Amino acid sequence: MTPPEDADKTLGDVVAEVSEKASLLVREEIELAKAEVTTKVKTLGKGAAVGAAAGVFLIFAFVLFLEMLSWLWVDLFNFGAVWPGFLITMLLLTALAVAAGLLAKKWLSTGPPTPDMAIEEAKITRASLEGQKVERDQVERSLGRDRTARALDRDKSAGAPDRDRGAGVPDRDRGAGVPDRDRGAGEAF
């Protein structure tokens, strides 16, 4: 069986080839992403333009509807002039505008948007974590006391001198002139 032609390549050549192919792959992926985005942006642009045209047509249709409504009032109530029909339409639109304005004022007067539920959840989480911290501190203190007690027990069982001996007793009452075990022999009292 004969080895493939690539078997003669050195490790450096293989690494260079892999690096080159990886770089090519990344460049092609970027080009593909650009093409996709360009296509989507063109589609969105066309949709926005058609939507704007539909909005303009809708505005014109609404104006014609209001004109028709005004003439309808004239025909329904057999007004001798045209203006009462337009007056009724105008009053109807004014009433709708006032109602919409009052509703908008009500909704906007609630103040700036604040994530009240998220703030409450954060407060609850904080309190919970602080409670855990207190518990953890209590556990650490109790563990610290246990360790200290075990160390003292070990010292006593090993015959180590009691360091608390004479604690709170003034130096003159502890035997002046006698060197203390905790101090060097040459230290003055």
C-alpha positions, -999 to +999 in steps of 0.1 A: +000+000+000+015+034-010+012+064+013-009+093+001+009+123-015+001+144+016+022+121+038+054+140+028+041+173+042+057+186+074+038+196+105+044+232+097+029+228+062-002+210+076-007+238+102-003+265+075-028+247+053-053+243+081-049+280+090-054+291+054-085+269+050-100+282+083-093+318+072-110+311+038-140+295+056-144+325+079-142+349+049-169+329+030-191+328+061-189+366+063-197+370+026-227+347+031-239+367+061-236+399+041-256+385+012-283+373+036-285+407+054-286+426+021-315+404+008-334+409+041-328+447+041-340+450+006-372+430+014-378+451+045-373+483+025-398+472-001-423+463+027-418+497+044-424+516+012-456+496+004-467+501+040-462+538+038-482+540+005-510+520+022-510+545+050-513+575+026-542+558+008-559+551+041-556+588+051-572+598+018-599+572+023-607+585+058-610+620+045-635+609+018-653+588+045-657+620+066-670+639+035-695+611+029-706+611+065-712+648+064-734+645+033-752+615+050-763+638+079-776+663+054-797+637+036-809+620+068-821+651+086-832+670+054-812+701+063-818+730+039-780+737+039-749+716+038-730+730+068-751+713+096-739+679+083-703+689+084-708+705+118-722+672+131-692+653+117-668+679+132-685+676+166-683+638+165-646+640+157-640+665+184-657+643+210-636+613+199-604+635+201-614+646+237-621+611+248-588+599+233-569+628+249-583+621+284-575+584+280-539+593+269-536+617+299-547+589+323-522+564+308-493+589+307-499+603+342-488+570+358-452+583+356-421+569+341-420+532+334-404+514+363-400+477+366-418+475+400-421+437+400-384+433+391-375+457+419-396+438+444-380+405+433-345+421+436-353+432+472-365+397+481-334+382+466-312+406+484-329+399+517-326+362+511-289+365+503-283+387+534-301+361+555-278+334+540-248+356+547-258+360+584-263+322+586-229+316+569-212+340+593-228+322+623-217+289+609-182+302+603-180+316+638-192+284+653-167+265+632-140+289+643-149+283+680-148+246+674-114+248+658-101+270+686-115+246+712-099+217+694-065+235+692-067+243+729-075+207+737-046+195+716-022+220+733-033+208+768-031+172+759+004+177+744+015+194+777+019+228+761+017+257+786-016+274+791-014+308+774-043+321+792-026+316+826-024+349+844-046+367+819-060+398+834-035+397+863-011+427+864+027+419+860+036+428+895+012+401+909+025+375+884+059+372+900+080+402+893+115+394+884+106+360+871+109+357+834+076+350+817+074+321+793+058+342+766+085+369+769+122+367+763+144+363+794+161+397+788+129+418+786+121+442+813+088+442+831 
